[in-house]
Amino acid sequence: MTVPFHLGVRAHDINRCPLPQLVDKLKEHGFPAIQFALHKSFPESVAGLGALSPGAASYYGDAFRQAGIRIAVLGCYVNIIDSDPARRTQALSDFSTHLRLARDFGASLVGTETGSVGQGYTTDNFTEEAFQQVVESVTAMVAEAERFGVTVGIEAGINHPLYTAQLTRRLLDEVPSNNLQIILDAANLMTVENYLQQEQIVADALELLGDRIAVLHLKDFTVLGGVITIVPAGQGMLNFAPLLHYMKYKRPHIHGLLESTPEANLNDSAQFLRRLYDEL
């Protein structure tokens, strides 16, 4: 029997609309799973990330659950290595709130990128000091996750302190807890210097991170004007076959989530990936 392809979507890539309409759109596209960041999809329900209530969590969680839609990733976009101690403390507190309420949402994994030690891009992110700040923050986050029986999902990004699969593997080794898992986005590992070696980069990531990958983000990239530009899946240069092969044969039933895919492109991108998955 062929293992089904569990393809979902980042909910806030769908044009903002009332909850019943969002649910209908997800069902119409056949998406059984989402990455859900409440403050991005429904900002009126979140006065502040730390003010998130159990009532709000259960309201949205129940709506998706009743529709048969799984929150594969509860998104909490915070800068866990902010150079300002007060802002970093607030970011970790906001993340802890999401960990505490994950079960009310019906989610088991709360995800974020590491953020930046500066405001936006800075080469300071590529230092050992920045990496150690990631270790310190993630250690605290994982300890909190263990208390609530949920999981922290960390995503690597090319301009962040975790900008390679090798550094991501090192983080897993330095924070030895199964409550820490990885959200793998292959496009996030591409640069204008390395994209021609993408097959080796993806192979290394799948080998090094293996069964510590909890979810895959599926988006594409191209190179325009000497810059990596993100495009919907199927419109760029990324070879998705190794990723989908991993999903189908190495980690059956793992969730793959479309990301940075405008609503107008969802159908085409989903068809492209589903067809490729079926052909493997």
TORKOL-4160 file (C-alpha; in steps of 0.2 Angstrom, whole numbers, padded with zeros to 4 digits, m for minus):
280
<pt num="1" X="0000" Y="0000" Z="0000"/>
<pt num="2" X="0007" Y="0017" Z="m0005"/>
<pt num="3" X="0010" Y="0029" Z="0010"/>
<pt num="4" X="m0001" Y="0044" Z="0008"/>
<pt num="5" X="0008" Y="0061" Z="0006"/>
<pt num="6" X="0004" Y="0072" Z="0020"/>
<pt num="7" X="0005" Y="0089" Z="0012"/>
<pt num="8" X="0000" Y="0104" Z="0022"/>
<pt num="9" X="0002" Y="0123" Z="0021"/>
<pt num="10" X="0008" Y="0138" Z="0032"/>
<pt num="11" X="m0010" Y="0145" Z="0037"/>
<pt num="12" X="m0004" Y="0163" Z="0036"/>
<pt num="13" X="0001" Y="0161" Z="0017"/>
<pt num="14" X="m0018" Y="0160" Z="0014"/>
<pt num="15" X="m0026" Y="0177" Z="0012"/>
<pt num="16" X="m0033" Y="0183" Z="0029"/>
<pt num="17" X="m0051" Y="0178" Z="0031"/>
<pt num="18" X="m0063" Y="0173" Z="0045"/>
<pt num="19" X="m0060" Y="0156" Z="0053"/>
<pt num="20" X="m0074" Y="0146" Z="0045"/>
<pt num="21" X="m0068" Y="0153" Z="0028"/>
<pt num="22" X="m0050" Y="0148" Z="0032"/>
<pt num="23" X="m0056" Y="0130" Z="0036"/>
<pt num="24" X="m0066" Y="0129" Z="0020"/>
<pt num="25" X="m0051" Y="0134" Z="0010"/>
<pt num="26" X="m0039" Y="0121" Z="0018"/>
<pt num="27" X="m0052" Y="0108" Z="0015"/>
<pt num="28" X="m0055" Y="0113" Z="m0003"/>
<pt num="29" X="m0036" Y="0112" Z="m0006"/>
<pt num="30" X="m0035" Y="0095" Z="0003"/>
<pt num="31" X="m0023" Y="0101" Z="0016"/>
<pt num="32" X="m0024" Y="0089" Z="0032"/>
<pt num="33" X="m0011" Y="0099" Z="0041"/>
<pt num="34" X="m0005" Y="0117" Z="0044"/>
<pt num="35" X="0008" Y="0127" Z="0052"/>
<pt num="36" X="m0002" Y="0140" Z="0063"/>
<pt num="37" X="0004" Y="0156" Z="0070"/>
<pt num="38" X="m0011" Y="0164" Z="0078"/>
<pt num="39" X="m0004" Y="0181" Z="0079"/>
<pt num="40" X="m0001" Y="0181" Z="0060"/>
<pt num="41" X="m0018" Y="0173" Z="0054"/>
<pt num="42" X="m0029" Y="0181" Z="0067"/>
<pt num="43" X="m0020" Y="0196" Z="0076"/>
<pt num="44" X="m0036" Y="0202" Z="0083"/>
<pt num="45" X="m0036" Y="0187" Z="0095"/>
<pt num="46" X="m0018" Y="0191" Z="0101"/>
<pt num="47" X="m0016" Y="0207" Z="0111"/>
<pt num="48" X="0002" Y="0201" Z="0114"/>
<pt num="49" X="0011" Y="0184" Z="0112"/>
<pt num="50" X="0012" Y="0183" Z="0131"/>
<pt num="51" X="m0006" Y="0187" Z="0133"/>
<pt num="52" X="m0012" Y="0171" Z="0123"/>
<pt num="53" X="m0026" Y="0163" Z="0133"/>
<pt num="54" X="m0031" Y="0145" Z="0135"/>
<pt num="55" X="m0048" Y="0150" Z="0128"/>
<pt num="56" X="m0040" Y="0157" Z="0112"/>
<pt num="57" X="m0030" Y="0141" Z="0110"/>
<pt num="58" X="m0044" Y="0129" Z="0112"/>
<pt num="59" X="m0056" Y="0140" Z="0101"/>
<pt num="60" X="m0045" Y="0139" Z="0086"/>
<pt num="61" X="m0038" Y="0121" Z="0090"/>
<pt num="62" X="m0056" Y="0114" Z="0092"/>
<pt num="63" X="m0061" Y="0122" Z="0075"/>
<pt num="64" X="m0046" Y="0114" Z="0066"/>
<pt num="65" X="m0048" Y="0097" Z="0075"/>
<pt num="66" X="m0067" Y="0096" Z="0071"/>
<pt num="67" X="m0062" Y="0099" Z="0052"/>
<pt num="68" X="m0049" Y="0085" Z="0053"/>
<pt num="69" X="m0035" Y="0097" Z="0051"/>
<pt num="70" X="m0019" Y="0094" Z="0061"/>
<pt num="71" X="m0008" Y="0109" Z="0068"/>
<pt num="72" X="0008" Y="0101" Z="0064"/>
<pt num="73" X="0018" Y="0116" Z="0069"/>
<pt num="74" X="0012" Y="0129" Z="0081"/>
<pt num="75" X="0022" Y="0144" Z="0075"/>
<pt num="76" X="0030" Y="0156" Z="0087"/>
<pt num="77" X="0040" Y="0169" Z="0078"/>
<pt num="78" X="0052" Y="0176" Z="0091"/>
<pt num="79" X="0070" Y="0181" Z="0091"/>
<pt num="80" X="0078" Y="0169" Z="0104"/>
<pt num="81" X="0095" Y="0177" Z="0103"/>
<pt num="82" X="0091" Y="0195" Z="0103"/>
<pt num="83" X="0106" Y="0205" Z="0109"/>
<pt num="84" X="0095" Y="0215" Z="0121"/>
<pt num="85" X="0093" Y="0205" Z="0137"/>
<pt num="86" X="0075" Y="0211" Z="0140"/>
<pt num="87" X="0069" Y="0208" Z="0123"/>
<pt num="88" X="0077" Y="0191" Z="0123"/>
<pt num="89" X="0069" Y="0187" Z="0140"/>
<pt num="90" X="0052" Y="0192" Z="0133"/>
<pt num="91" X="0055" Y="0181" Z="0118"/>
<pt num="92" X="0058" Y="0166" Z="0128"/>
<pt num="93" X="0043" Y="0170" Z="0139"/>
<pt num="94" X="0032" Y="0171" Z="0124"/>
<pt num="95" X="0039" Y="0155" Z="0117"/>
<pt num="96" X="0035" Y="0147" Z="0134"/>
<pt num="97" X="0017" Y="0153" Z="0133"/>
<pt num="98" X="0015" Y="0143" Z="0117"/>
<pt num="99" X="0023" Y="0128" Z="0124"/>
<pt num="100" X="0011" Y="0128" Z="0139"/>
<pt num="101" X="m0004" Y="0130" Z="0128"/>
<pt num="102" X="0001" Y="0119" Z="0114"/>
<pt num="103" X="m0010" Y="0105" Z="0120"/>
<pt num="104" X="m0025" Y="0117" Z="0120"/>
<pt num="105" X="m0021" Y="0120" Z="0102"/>
<pt num="106" X="m0020" Y="0101" Z="0098"/>
<pt num="107" X="m0002" Y="0103" Z="0094"/>
<pt num="108" X="0014" Y="0094" Z="0100"/>
<pt num="109" X="0027" Y="0105" Z="0092"/>
<pt num="110" X="0031" Y="0123" Z="0094"/>
<pt num="111" X="0042" Y="0130" Z="0080"/>
<pt num="112" X="0054" Y="0145" Z="0077"/>
<pt num="113" X="0070" Y="0150" Z="0069"/>
<pt num="114" X="0084" Y="0156" Z="0080"/>
<pt num="115" X="0083" Y="0174" Z="0075"/>
<pt num="116" X="0098" Y="0186" Z="0074"/>
<pt num="117" X="0110" Y="0194" Z="0087"/>
<pt num="118" X="0107" Y="0210" Z="0077"/>
<pt num="119" X="0093" Y="0219" Z="0068"/>
<pt num="120" X="0091" Y="0209" Z="0052"/>
<pt num="121" X="0106" Y="0203" Z="0043"/>
<pt num="122" X="0123" Y="0203" Z="0052"/>
<pt num="123" X="0139" Y="0193" Z="0050"/>
<pt num="124" X="0139" Y="0193" Z="0069"/>
<pt num="125" X="0127" Y="0178" Z="0067"/>
<pt num="126" X="0141" Y="0168" Z="0060"/>
<pt num="127" X="0152" Y="0168" Z="0076"/>
<pt num="128" X="0154" Y="0155" Z="0089"/>
<pt num="129" X="0147" Y="0167" Z="0102"/>
<pt num="130" X="0131" Y="0168" Z="0092"/>
<pt num="131" X="0130" Y="0149" Z="0091"/>
<pt num="132" X="0132" Y="0147" Z="0110"/>
<pt num="133" X="0118" Y="0160" Z="0113"/>
<pt num="134" X="0107" Y="0148" Z="0102"/>
<pt num="135" X="0113" Y="0134" Z="0113"/>
<pt num="136" X="0109" Y="0143" Z="0129"/>
<pt num="137" X="0091" Y="0149" Z="0124"/>
<pt num="138" X="0087" Y="0132" Z="0116"/>
<pt num="139" X="0092" Y="0123" Z="0132"/>
<pt num="140" X="0080" Y="0134" Z="0142"/>
<pt num="141" X="0066" Y="0131" Z="0129"/>
<pt num="142" X="0068" Y="0112" Z="0129"/>
<pt num="143" X="0068" Y="0111" Z="0148"/>
<pt num="144" X="0051" Y="0120" Z="0148"/>
<pt num="145" X="0045" Y="0109" Z="0134"/>
<pt num="146" X="0050" Y="0094" Z="0144"/>
<pt num="147" X="0039" Y="0100" Z="0158"/>
<pt num="148" X="0024" Y="0101" Z="0147"/>
<pt num="149" X="0027" Y="0085" Z="0136"/>
<pt num="150" X="0029" Y="0095" Z="0120"/>
<pt num="151" X="0043" Y="0098" Z="0108"/>
<pt num="152" X="0053" Y="0112" Z="0102"/>
<pt num="153" X="0056" Y="0113" Z="0083"/>
<pt num="154" X="0070" Y="0123" Z="0077"/>
<pt num="155" X="0073" Y="0129" Z="0059"/>
<pt num="156" X="0089" Y="0133" Z="0051"/>
<pt num="157" X="0091" Y="0148" Z="0040"/>
<pt num="158" X="0106" Y="0154" Z="0030"/>
<pt num="159" X="0108" Y="0171" Z="0038"/>
<pt num="160" X="0106" Y="0164" Z="0056"/>
<pt num="161" X="0118" Y="0156" Z="0068"/>
<pt num="162" X="0111" Y="0139" Z="0062"/>
<pt num="163" X="0115" Y="0141" Z="0043"/>
<pt num="164" X="0121" Y="0123" Z="0039"/>
<pt num="165" X="0115" Y="0106" Z="0043"/>
<pt num="166" X="0132" Y="0103" Z="0051"/>
<pt num="167" X="0129" Y="0117" Z="0064"/>
<pt num="168" X="0111" Y="0111" Z="0066"/>
<pt num="169" X="0118" Y="0093" Z="0070"/>
<pt num="170" X="0130" Y="0101" Z="0083"/>
<pt num="171" X="0115" Y="0110" Z="0091"/>
<pt num="172" X="0106" Y="0093" Z="0093"/>
<pt num="173" X="0122" Y="0085" Z="0101"/>
<pt num="174" X="0124" Y="0100" Z="0113"/>
<pt num="175" X="0106" Y="0100" Z="0119"/>
<pt num="176" X="0104" Y="0081" Z="0121"/>
<pt num="177" X="0085" Y="0080" Z="0122"/>
<pt num="178" X="0072" Y="0071" Z="0111"/>
<pt num="179" X="0061" Y="0086" Z="0115"/>
<pt num="180" X="0071" Y="0096" Z="0103"/>
<pt num="181" X="0067" Y="0092" Z="0084"/>
<pt num="182" X="0071" Y="0100" Z="0068"/>
<pt num="183" X="0060" Y="0109" Z="0055"/>
<pt num="184" X="0070" Y="0106" Z="0039"/>
<pt num="185" X="0068" Y="0119" Z="0025"/>
<pt num="186" X="0081" Y="0115" Z="0011"/>
<pt num="187" X="0078" Y="0131" Z="0002"/>
<pt num="188" X="0084" Y="0140" Z="0018"/>
<pt num="189" X="0101" Y="0132" Z="0016"/>
<pt num="190" X="0104" Y="0139" Z="m0001"/>
<pt num="191" X="0116" Y="0153" Z="m0006"/>
<pt num="192" X="0122" Y="0160" Z="m0022"/>
<pt num="193" X="0139" Y="0152" Z="m0018"/>
<pt num="194" X="0132" Y="0134" Z="m0015"/>
<pt num="195" X="0116" Y="0131" Z="m0024"/>
<pt num="196" X="0124" Y="0122" Z="m0038"/>
<pt num="197" X="0129" Y="0109" Z="m0025"/>
<pt num="198" X="0111" Y="0108" Z="m0018"/>
<pt num="199" X="0110" Y="0089" Z="m0020"/>
<pt num="200" X="0125" Y="0086" Z="m0009"/>
<pt num="201" X="0118" Y="0099" Z="0004"/>
<pt num="202" X="0101" Y="0091" Z="0004"/>
<pt num="203" X="0109" Y="0073" Z="0006"/>
<pt num="204" X="0120" Y="0079" Z="0020"/>
<pt num="205" X="0105" Y="0087" Z="0029"/>
<pt num="206" X="0095" Y="0071" Z="0028"/>
<pt num="207" X="0109" Y="0060" Z="0033"/>
<pt num="208" X="0115" Y="0072" Z="0048"/>
<pt num="209" X="0098" Y="0076" Z="0055"/>
<pt num="210" X="0089" Y="0059" Z="0050"/>
<pt num="211" X="0075" Y="0055" Z="0062"/>
<pt num="212" X="0077" Y="0071" Z="0071"/>
<pt num="213" X="0068" Y="0080" Z="0057"/>
<pt num="214" X="0050" Y="0082" Z="0063"/>
<pt num="215" X="0043" Y="0092" Z="0048"/>
<pt num="216" X="0049" Y="0098" Z="0031"/>
<pt num="217" X="0045" Y="0115" Z="0024"/>
<pt num="218" X="0043" Y="0114" Z="0005"/>
<pt num="219" X="0047" Y="0130" Z="m0004"/>
<pt num="220" X="0057" Y="0134" Z="m0020"/>
<pt num="221" X="0071" Y="0146" Z="m0025"/>
<pt num="222" X="0079" Y="0154" Z="m0040"/>
<pt num="223" X="0093" Y="0166" Z="m0042"/>
<pt num="224" X="0089" Y="0183" Z="m0049"/>
<pt num="225" X="0102" Y="0197" Z="m0050"/>
<pt num="226" X="0114" Y="0187" Z="m0040"/>
<pt num="227" X="0102" Y="0185" Z="m0026"/>
<pt num="228" X="0093" Y="0169" Z="m0019"/>
<pt num="229" X="0074" Y="0173" Z="m0022"/>
<pt num="230" X="0060" Y="0162" Z="m0014"/>
<pt num="231" X="0047" Y="0156" Z="m0026"/>
<pt num="232" X="0032" Y="0144" Z="m0025"/>
<pt num="233" X="0036" Y="0125" Z="m0026"/>
<pt num="234" X="0039" Y="0120" Z="m0044"/>
<pt num="235" X="0044" Y="0137" Z="m0051"/>
<pt num="236" X="0062" Y="0137" Z="m0046"/>
<pt num="237" X="0078" Y="0127" Z="m0045"/>
<pt num="238" X="0076" Y="0115" Z="m0030"/>
<pt num="239" X="0076" Y="0097" Z="m0034"/>
<pt num="240" X="0062" Y="0090" Z="m0022"/>
<pt num="241" X="0064" Y="0072" Z="m0027"/>
<pt num="242" X="0076" Y="0068" Z="m0013"/>
<pt num="243" X="0065" Y="0077" Z="0000"/>
<pt num="244" X="0050" Y="0068" Z="m0006"/>
<pt num="245" X="0059" Y="0051" Z="m0007"/>
<pt num="246" X="0064" Y="0054" Z="0012"/>
<pt num="247" X="0046" Y="0057" Z="0016"/>
<pt num="248" X="0039" Y="0042" Z="0007"/>
<pt num="249" X="0052" Y="0029" Z="0011"/>
<pt num="250" X="0062" Y="0035" Z="0026"/>
<pt num="251" X="0049" Y="0044" Z="0037"/>
<pt num="252" X="0032" Y="0038" Z="0031"/>
<pt num="253" X="0018" Y="0050" Z="0036"/>
<pt num="254" X="0029" Y="0064" Z="0041"/>
<pt num="255" X="0021" Y="0081" Z="0037"/>
<pt num="256" X="0027" Y="0092" Z="0023"/>
<pt num="257" X="0021" Y="0110" Z="0023"/>
<pt num="258" X="0021" Y="0122" Z="0009"/>
<pt num="259" X="0028" Y="0139" Z="0014"/>
<pt num="260" X="0030" Y="0156" Z="0006"/>
<pt num="261" X="0017" Y="0150" Z="m0007"/>
<pt num="262" X="0004" Y="0164" Z="m0011"/>
<pt num="263" X="m0014" Y="0158" Z="m0011"/>
<pt num="264" X="m0015" Y="0160" Z="m0030"/>
<pt num="265" X="m0001" Y="0147" Z="m0032"/>
<pt num="266" X="m0006" Y="0134" Z="m0019"/>
<pt num="267" X="m0016" Y="0123" Z="m0031"/>
<pt num="268" X="m0002" Y="0122" Z="m0044"/>
<pt num="269" X="0012" Y="0119" Z="m0031"/>
<pt num="270" X="0002" Y="0106" Z="m0022"/>
<pt num="271" X="m0002" Y="0097" Z="m0039"/>
<pt num="272" X="0017" Y="0098" Z="m0043"/>
<pt num="273" X="0022" Y="0090" Z="m0027"/>
<pt num="274" X="0009" Y="0077" Z="m0026"/>
<pt num="275" X="0013" Y="0071" Z="m0044"/>
<pt num="276" X="0031" Y="0070" Z="m0040"/>
<pt num="277" X="0028" Y="0060" Z="m0024"/>
<pt num="278" X="0017" Y="0048" Z="m0033"/>
<pt num="279" X="0030" Y="0045" Z="m0047"/>
<pt num="280" X="0044" Y="0041" Z="m0034"/>
